[in-house]
Amino acid sequence: MFDNFDDLLLLKKGGKTVFFGELGPCSSNLVQYFEGLGCSPMNKGENPATWMLNAIAEKIVPAGGDERFALDFSSAWQDSQNNQDLKERLTEIIESKDEALEIKYDTQFAAKRGQRNTLMARRLVTIYWSE
C-alpha cells in the first residue's frame, strides 16, 4: 500500500521535517536517504513504512559512541542535498513566468460570503445544542 504514494512528508514530534520528496520505485529514494544517514539497512520483504518508523527511532551515534552527539534527523534533513534540491525547484517555480505553472483563484475565499455565513450559523447552532 505504501508504494502507492508518490511523495512523502515525514515530520517528527514538534512538526520538524525529517524527509520530504518522491519515494521512488519500491521506496528506493526514502531507503537510500535513511541508509545514507547510517540507519540499519532495510531487509528484503520488509514493509518500508514500518522500516522508516523504526529507522527514525534509532539513535545514530558517531564513531566515538557519545550519545550527546546522536544524529538529529531534522537537522540532517535541513543540511541534505535533497532539501537543497527541493528549495531550488521551489524557487524556480516561484520565479517562473510560465503561466501554466501559475495558480490563480477567482476570489480570496473558497466560498461566497453568504455560504460562509450559512455554514458558520449551522456550526454555532450545532455547538449550542450539543452542550
C-alpha positions, 0 to 999 in steps of 0.5 A: 500500500505504501508504494502507492504514494508518490511523495512523502512528508515525514515530520517528527514530534514538534512538526520538524521535517525529517524527509520530504520528496518522491519515494521512488520505485519500491521506496528506493529514494526514502531507503537510500536517504535513511541508509545514507544517514547510517540507519540499519539497512532495510531487509528484503520483504520488509514493509518500508513504512514500518522500516522508516518508523523504526529507522527514525527511532534509532539513535545514530551515534558517531564513531566515538559512541557519545550519545550527546552527539546522536544524529538529529534527523531534522537537522540532517534533513535541513543540511541534505542535498535533497532539501537543497534540491527541493528549495531550488525547484521551489524557487524556480517555480516561484520565479517562473513566468510560465503561466501554466505553472501559475495558480490563480483563484477567482476570489480570496475565499473558497466560498461566497460570503453568504455560504460562509455565513450559512455554514458558520450559523449551522456550526454555532447552532450545532455547538449550542445544542450539543452542550 
